[in-house]
């Protein structure tokens, strides 16, 4: 029951953060997310803050910053908008990472046999894909003499994306057939 309650609080906070359109409301939401982080041990706090900062930097440099530069190019000042997006992305990422350290997602969906089954299938495939990714990285390191240059990395990433795309299509077809045979798609 605790997990379901925390999940509802998480969904409400995400909903609030996605609808907040003033800096004051986003600052309150960020404060709530930081307070939620205080429940965790120090080592996990550092890990979550580091991941959150990486995610926000990646998002803001790939999405928000070019939008800001385009606004400067046409003569519009979008600095308040950039600050609002930065606060929103930081607080939503922090809330998500913290919530999933506190919540057992399997207990949230245990009211439905179908959703529980789906969660087990999805999580098992995620674990298999993570293991495959680690094995591919180890294979690249073991088969490359010296430093891995940029061209090798680009080729590696290209082949990795193709492999995982084809693997996900094949896996989804198998899952569809397996679930259909068990009566999930009547």
C-alpha positions, 0 to 999 in steps of 0.5 A: 500500500505504501508503494501505491501511495508513493506512486500516486504522490509521484504522479501528482508531483509530475503532473504539477511540475508539468503544468506549472508555468511560473518560476515560483511554482517550479521553485516550490516543486523543486524544493519538494523534490529535494525534500523527497531526496532527503529520505535516501542515504547519502550515497544514493543522494549523490548518485541521484543528483549526479544522474539528474544533473547529467540528464538535465545538462544533456536535455538543456544543451540539445533542446533548450539551448538551441531554442534560446539561441534561435530566439536570440537570432531573431531578437527575442529574449527567452532567458526566463523561459530557459530558466523555467525549462531548466527548473522543470527538467531538473525537478522532474528528473530528480522526482523520477529518480528519487521515486523509483529508488523508493517505490517497488514498481511491481507492488504498484501494479500487483492489483492486475495480473495482466499488468504484473505479467507485463511488468515482469516481461518488460523488466526482464527484457531491460535486464537482458538488453543491459547485459548485452550492452555491457558485453558489447562494450567489453567485446569492443575493449578486448578487441581494440588495441590501444586507444579507441578512436572516434571512427571506431566508436561511431561504427560501434554505436551505429552497429549497436543501434542497428542490432538493438533495433532489429532485436527489439522488433524480433522480441516484440513479434515473439512477445505478441505471439506469446501473449496472443496464445495466452489470451491477452489479445482476444 
